[in-house]
Amino acid sequence: TNVGGQIGVALERARLYDLLQEQRVREQAVLLRLSSQLLGRLGMGDLRTYLVDEVQRILGADACALLLPSEESGSLEFLATSGWKQDPALAQRRAPSNGDSGPGWAMQAQQFLQAEDLEAHDPTPWRPDWIRDEGFRAHAVEPLIVDGRSVGALVINNRQPRLLDDDELRLLHLMANQAAMAIDKIRLHREVVRAETMEKEMAVGRDIQLSLLPKAPKNVPGWEFSAFYEAAQQVGGDFYDFFELPALAEGAREGQGSRLGLVIADVAGKGVPAALFMARTSTMLRVTGQKNNSPSATLTEVDERIYKDQRCDLFLTGFYAILDTGSGRLVYANGGHNRPLW
């Protein structure tokens, strides 16, 4: 009898071991397939739909939902659902990101949350009517965590009381890890694409900006001009300009040459805003300089126009001179700029 009992125990242990091994093999196959499918998808919409469908199917749940932080602070957005009567993702529903909602609590605490029967005990107070209408009795929430950051939450719902067992919990946790890595991969891919697009746009902006800067004025007898420009970044707010001015009246002429406007200026700040402000101000200086014989009057009028139309905090300093190429006389005004070297 004793030997038979020991043999029976040994056989039962062997059977349970085989079942456990089969379960492990099943889990590994499920995770391998899920991981390859998730990591192979670069579109967020495609990934999230596949994720909720698979998690619902694998765990035999009535419904599943994926929530990610919304651009609006203080809320989580339903981005994909499966098994819901009224799709909250389609209705653009949101949940609080604080501890009032199950997903918010799980993401803040970075811990798994489970309720066997919501009618007997609901661990979080947030449960609006549109969720009550779904008839959920049990739910489980697994936070999606990457490098210590909560990037979302996976919610499993059932319309009958249910408590996930240890094997299901382990599988859910492993699937959530795979989902978190896939979502973060898409986020990083988007950032790379955005950075590449920005770099291309900045390069185009730099080409446009350089095209606005003259290489040198047209041939002026007796004079040579040259210019060198290099922005601190791809685009910047420094600029210079040469432009021909109308000749003075016959009695007011100081020499036999033409008149040339010379500008050196710098917008405070760098990047696209400074470059746009530069282009706008450069045009103002050209237009205003055509009608004013005095550099100080030109800078004063441009300053007043900028101040009147100002819609941002940018400002600039500028040096503006008028050169009479016949007499060589240079008349200039300095608006807060470094004194030019002569």
C-alpha positions as CSV (number, residue, x, y, z in Angstrom):
1,T,0.0,0.0,0.0
2,N,2.8,2.4,0.9
3,V,4.7,1.7,-2.3
4,G,1.5,2.0,-4.3
5,G,0.8,5.4,-2.7
6,Q,4.3,6.6,-3.4
7,I,4.0,5.5,-7.0
8,G,0.7,7.3,-7.3
9,V,2.2,10.5,-5.9
10,A,5.1,10.2,-8.3
11,L,2.8,9.7,-11.3
12,E,0.7,12.6,-10.3
13,R,3.7,14.8,-10.0
14,A,5.0,13.7,-13.4
15,R,1.6,14.5,-14.9
16,L,1.5,17.9,-13.4
17,Y,5.0,18.5,-14.5
18,D,4.1,17.6,-18.1
19,L,1.1,19.9,-17.9
20,L,3.3,22.7,-16.6
21,Q,5.8,22.2,-19.4
22,E,3.0,22.2,-21.9
23,Q,1.7,25.5,-20.4
24,R,5.2,27.0,-20.6
25,V,5.5,26.0,-24.2
26,R,2.1,27.5,-25.0
27,E,3.0,30.7,-23.2
28,Q,6.3,30.9,-25.1
29,A,4.6,30.3,-28.4
30,V,2.0,32.9,-27.6
31,L,4.5,35.5,-26.5
32,L,6.8,34.8,-29.5
33,R,4.0,35.3,-32.0
34,L,2.7,38.4,-30.1
35,S,6.1,39.9,-29.9
36,S,6.9,39.4,-33.6
37,Q,3.6,40.8,-34.6
38,L,3.7,43.9,-32.4
39,L,7.4,44.8,-33.1
40,G,6.8,44.4,-36.8
41,R,4.1,47.1,-36.9
42,L,5.2,50.7,-37.2
43,G,1.7,52.1,-37.4
44,M,0.1,52.9,-34.0
45,G,-3.4,52.3,-35.2
46,D,-2.6,48.9,-36.6
47,L,-0.7,47.9,-33.5
48,R,-3.2,48.9,-30.9
49,T,-6.1,47.2,-32.8
50,Y,-4.1,43.9,-33.1
51,L,-3.1,44.2,-29.4
52,V,-6.6,44.4,-27.9
53,D,-8.0,41.7,-30.2
54,E,-5.2,39.3,-29.3
55,V,-5.3,39.9,-25.5
56,Q,-9.0,39.5,-25.4
57,R,-8.8,36.2,-27.4
58,I,-5.8,34.8,-25.5
59,L,-7.2,35.4,-22.0
60,G,-10.8,34.6,-23.0
61,A,-12.0,38.0,-21.8
62,D,-15.3,39.7,-22.8
63,A,-13.6,43.0,-23.6
64,C,-10.3,44.7,-23.7
65,A,-9.1,48.3,-24.0
66,L,-5.8,50.2,-24.5
67,L,-5.4,53.6,-22.9
68,L,-2.6,56.0,-23.5
69,P,-1.9,59.5,-22.0
70,S,-3.8,62.2,-23.9
71,E,-2.3,65.4,-25.1
72,E,-4.8,67.1,-22.8
73,S,-3.2,67.0,-19.4
74,G,-4.9,65.0,-16.6
75,S,-6.6,62.4,-18.8
76,L,-6.1,59.1,-20.5
77,E,-7.5,58.4,-24.0
78,F,-9.2,55.2,-25.1
79,L,-7.2,54.4,-28.3
80,A,-8.4,50.9,-29.1
81,T,-11.1,48.5,-27.7
82,S,-12.4,45.1,-28.4
83,G,-15.7,43.5,-27.2
84,W,-17.4,46.7,-26.1
85,K,-21.0,47.4,-27.0
86,Q,-20.3,51.1,-27.5
87,D,-16.7,51.7,-28.6
88,P,-15.2,54.4,-26.3
89,A,-12.3,54.9,-28.7
90,L,-14.7,55.8,-31.5
91,A,-16.6,58.2,-29.1
92,Q,-13.2,59.7,-28.0
93,R,-13.8,58.9,-24.4
94,R,-11.3,59.7,-21.7
95,A,-10.5,58.5,-18.2
96,P,-8.9,60.5,-15.3
97,S,-5.1,59.9,-15.2
98,N,-5.2,60.1,-11.4
99,G,-6.1,57.5,-8.8
100,D,-9.9,57.9,-9.4
101,S,-9.8,55.5,-12.4
102,G,-8.4,52.0,-12.5
103,P,-6.0,52.8,-15.4
104,G,-4.9,56.0,-13.8
105,W,-4.2,54.3,-10.5
106,A,-2.3,51.4,-12.1
107,M,-0.2,53.8,-14.1
108,Q,0.6,56.0,-11.1
109,A,1.3,53.2,-8.8
110,Q,2.9,51.0,-11.5
111,Q,1.1,48.1,-10.1
112,F,-1.5,45.5,-11.3
113,L,-5.1,46.2,-10.3
114,Q,-7.9,43.6,-10.2
115,A,-11.5,43.5,-9.1
116,E,-13.3,40.2,-9.0
117,D,-16.8,41.6,-8.7
118,L,-17.4,45.4,-9.2
119,E,-20.9,45.2,-7.6
120,A,-19.4,43.8,-4.4
121,H,-16.3,46.0,-4.4
122,D,-15.1,48.7,-6.8
123,P,-11.6,49.8,-5.8
124,T,-11.8,53.1,-7.7
125,P,-14.6,55.7,-7.6
126,W,-14.6,56.7,-11.3
127,R,-17.3,54.7,-13.1
128,P,-19.5,56.8,-15.4
129,D,-22.8,55.7,-16.8
130,W,-21.5,54.8,-20.2
131,I,-19.2,52.2,-18.5
132,R,-22.0,51.0,-16.3
133,D,-24.1,50.4,-19.4
134,E,-21.5,47.9,-20.6
135,G,-22.5,45.6,-17.7
136,F,-18.9,44.8,-16.7
137,R,-18.7,42.9,-13.4
138,A,-15.0,42.3,-13.2
139,H,-11.9,44.0,-14.6
140,A,-8.1,43.9,-14.4
141,V,-5.7,46.7,-15.3
142,E,-2.1,46.1,-16.2
143,P,0.2,49.2,-16.5
144,L,2.5,49.4,-19.6
145,I,6.0,50.4,-18.3
146,V,9.1,51.2,-20.2
147,D,12.4,52.2,-18.4
148,G,10.4,53.0,-15.3
149,R,7.9,55.2,-17.2
150,S,4.2,54.4,-17.4
151,V,3.3,54.8,-21.1
152,G,-0.2,53.4,-21.0
153,A,-2.6,50.8,-19.5
154,L,-4.2,47.6,-20.7
155,V,-7.7,46.9,-19.3
156,I,-9.4,43.5,-19.4
157,N,-13.1,43.4,-18.7
158,N,-15.6,40.6,-18.0
159,R,-19.4,40.7,-17.7
160,Q,-19.4,38.0,-15.0
161,P,-17.3,37.9,-11.8
162,R,-13.9,36.6,-12.5
163,L,-10.4,36.5,-11.0
164,L,-7.5,35.8,-13.2
165,D,-5.4,32.9,-12.0
166,D,-1.6,32.9,-11.5
167,D,-0.9,31.6,-15.0
168,E,-3.2,34.2,-16.6
169,L,-1.7,37.0,-14.6
170,R,1.8,35.9,-15.6
171,L,0.8,35.8,-19.2
172,L,-0.9,39.2,-19.0
173,H,2.2,40.7,-17.4
174,L,4.5,39.3,-20.1
175,M,2.1,40.5,-22.9
176,A,2.0,44.0,-21.4
177,N,5.8,44.1,-21.4
178,Q,5.8,43.2,-25.1
179,A,3.1,45.8,-25.8
180,A,5.0,48.6,-23.9
181,M,8.2,47.9,-25.8
182,A,6.3,48.0,-29.1
183,I,4.5,51.2,-28.3
184,D,7.8,52.9,-27.2
185,K,9.4,51.6,-30.4
186,I,6.7,53.4,-32.4
187,R,7.2,56.6,-30.3
188,L,10.9,56.5,-31.0
189,H,10.4,55.9,-34.7
190,R,8.0,58.9,-34.8
191,E,10.6,61.0,-33.1
192,V,13.3,60.0,-35.6
193,V,11.0,60.7,-38.5
194,R,10.0,64.0,-37.0
195,A,13.6,65.0,-36.4
196,E,14.6,64.0,-40.0
197,T,11.7,66.0,-41.3
198,M,12.6,69.0,-39.2
199,E,16.2,68.8,-40.3
200,K,15.1,68.8,-44.0
201,E,12.8,71.7,-43.4
202,M,15.6,73.6,-41.6
203,A,17.9,72.9,-44.5
204,V,15.4,74.3,-46.9
205,G,14.8,77.3,-44.6
206,R,18.6,77.9,-44.5
207,D,18.7,77.9,-48.3
208,I,15.8,80.3,-48.5
209,Q,17.4,82.6,-46.0
210,L,20.8,82.6,-47.8
211,S,19.0,83.4,-51.0
212,L,17.6,86.5,-49.4
213,L,21.1,87.8,-48.5
214,P,22.9,89.5,-51.4
215,K,26.4,88.3,-52.4
216,A,27.5,91.9,-53.2
217,P,26.0,94.9,-54.9
218,K,26.2,95.4,-58.6
219,N,29.3,96.9,-60.1
220,V,30.1,100.2,-58.4
221,P,33.0,102.0,-60.1
222,G,35.8,102.6,-57.7
223,W,34.5,100.3,-55.0
224,E,34.8,96.7,-54.0
225,F,32.4,94.9,-51.7
226,S,32.4,91.4,-50.2
227,A,30.3,89.7,-47.6
228,F,30.6,86.5,-45.5
229,Y,27.7,84.9,-43.5
230,E,27.6,81.8,-41.3
231,A,24.6,81.1,-39.0
232,A,25.2,79.7,-35.5
233,Q,22.5,77.2,-36.3
234,Q,21.0,76.2,-39.6
235,V,19.0,79.3,-39.7
236,G,19.5,82.5,-37.6
237,G,18.6,86.1,-37.2
238,D,21.7,87.9,-38.3
239,F,21.5,89.6,-41.7
240,Y,23.1,92.2,-43.9
241,D,21.9,93.9,-47.1
242,F,23.0,96.2,-49.9
243,F,20.4,98.2,-51.9
244,E,20.5,101.1,-54.3
245,L,18.8,104.3,-53.2
246,P,17.2,107.0,-55.4
247,A,19.6,109.8,-56.3
248,L,19.3,113.1,-54.4
249,A,17.8,116.2,-55.9
250,E,20.3,118.0,-58.2
251,G,20.9,120.8,-55.7
252,A,21.4,118.4,-52.8
253,R,23.8,116.1,-54.5
254,E,27.1,115.6,-52.7
255,G,29.0,113.8,-55.4
256,Q,28.7,112.3,-58.8
257,G,28.2,108.7,-57.7
258,S,25.1,106.7,-56.8
259,R,23.8,106.2,-53.3
260,L,24.0,102.8,-51.6
261,G,22.2,101.6,-48.5
262,L,24.2,99.2,-46.2
263,V,22.7,97.2,-43.4
264,I,24.1,95.0,-40.7
265,A,21.6,93.7,-38.1
266,D,20.9,90.9,-35.7
267,V,17.6,89.5,-34.4
268,A,17.7,88.3,-30.8
269,G,17.5,84.5,-30.7
270,K,18.1,81.8,-33.2
271,G,16.1,79.4,-35.4
272,V,13.0,79.8,-37.5
273,P,11.3,82.6,-35.5
274,A,14.4,84.8,-35.7
275,A,14.8,84.1,-39.4
276,L,11.2,85.1,-40.2
277,F,11.5,88.2,-38.1
278,M,14.7,89.0,-40.0
279,A,13.1,88.6,-43.4
280,R,10.2,90.9,-42.4
281,T,12.5,93.6,-40.9
282,S,14.9,93.5,-43.9
283,T,11.9,94.2,-46.2
284,M,10.9,97.1,-44.0
285,L,14.4,98.6,-44.1
286,R,14.5,98.5,-47.9
287,V,11.1,100.0,-48.3
288,T,11.6,102.7,-45.7
289,G,15.1,103.5,-46.9
290,Q,13.8,104.4,-50.4
291,K,11.9,107.4,-49.1
292,N,14.2,108.7,-46.3
293,N,17.5,110.4,-46.9
294,S,18.5,110.1,-43.3
295,P,19.6,106.8,-41.8
296,S,18.4,107.9,-38.3
297,A,15.0,108.7,-39.8
298,T,14.8,105.3,-41.5
299,L,15.7,103.4,-38.3
300,T,13.3,105.5,-36.2
301,E,10.4,104.8,-38.6
302,V,11.2,101.0,-38.8
303,D,11.4,100.9,-35.1
304,E,8.0,102.5,-34.7
305,R,6.4,100.1,-37.2
306,I,8.0,97.0,-35.5
307,Y,6.8,98.3,-32.1
308,K,3.3,98.9,-33.3
309,D,2.9,95.6,-35.1
310,Q,4.8,93.5,-32.6
311,R,3.2,90.2,-31.8
312,C,6.1,88.4,-30.2
313,D,9.0,89.1,-27.8
314,L,11.7,89.3,-30.5
315,F,13.7,92.4,-31.1
316,L,16.8,93.3,-33.1
317,T,19.7,95.7,-33.2
318,G,20.8,97.3,-36.4
319,F,23.4,99.4,-38.1
320,Y,22.3,101.3,-41.2
321,A,24.5,103.5,-43.4
322,I,24.1,105.4,-46.7
323,L,27.2,105.6,-48.9
324,D,27.7,108.2,-51.6
325,T,29.9,106.3,-53.9
326,G,31.0,109.5,-55.7
327,S,32.2,111.5,-52.7
328,G,32.9,108.5,-50.4
329,R,30.9,110.1,-47.6
330,L,29.2,107.6,-45.3
331,V,26.3,108.7,-43.1
332,Y,25.1,106.2,-40.6
333,A,22.9,105.5,-37.6
334,N,23.3,102.8,-35.0
335,G,20.3,101.2,-33.3
336,G,21.7,99.4,-30.4
337,H,24.1,97.4,-32.5
338,N,27.8,96.8,-31.9
339,R,29.8,99.6,-33.3
340,P,31.1,98.6,-36.8
341,L,34.8,98.3,-37.5
342,W,36.0,100.9,-40.0
